Amino acid sequence: MNIEAQKAVTLAYTLTDTDGNILDTADANEPFVYLHGSGGIIPGLEKALQNKSKGDTLQVNLEAAEAYGDYSEKLLQDVPREMFAGMDEKDLFAGAQFHAETNQGMQVVTVNKINDDTITIDGNHPMAGKALRFDVTVLDIRDATPEELAHGHIHAHGGSCEH
Ligand SMILES: [Zn+2]
């Protein structure tokens, strides 16, 4: 069986930046499972995995644009401090990350700078602007279940989800 659309794919991987710093890993004990062809993983990686088989290992080098996108100054935005009124002061510092509902869905937003009356937030993905290297092993490939296909994502551990 090869990796193609509507397959549930189990991967182990090590993700590093171009300096060799490890940013993320998944191994056989805690593998990463995704639904191929659903846009659930970054496009360059999904493309590289197309037609691969169980046991294959591959090294995927991605420019920022093929990974989490180029860094965009336009995604820096000054918002009124009041918008953070409900938050603890100690949670508000440059580099703090939180999830926010945006017109592109739920996204990670990073606090860029604390100003007197406003807070500069950064809507770039934390890995935007970074060239990435994935060392990937394909651990397993199976057909996705009809329910998984309907949901557009994998139900891990054979369980079901609440939606
Ligand atoms: Zn689901």
Boltz pocket constraint, residues with backbone or C-beta under 6 A from the ligand:
constraints:
  - pocket:
      binder: B
      contacts: [[A, 147], [A, 151], [A, 153], [A, 154], [A, 155], [A, 160], [A, 161], [A, 162], [A, 163]]
      max_distance: 6.0
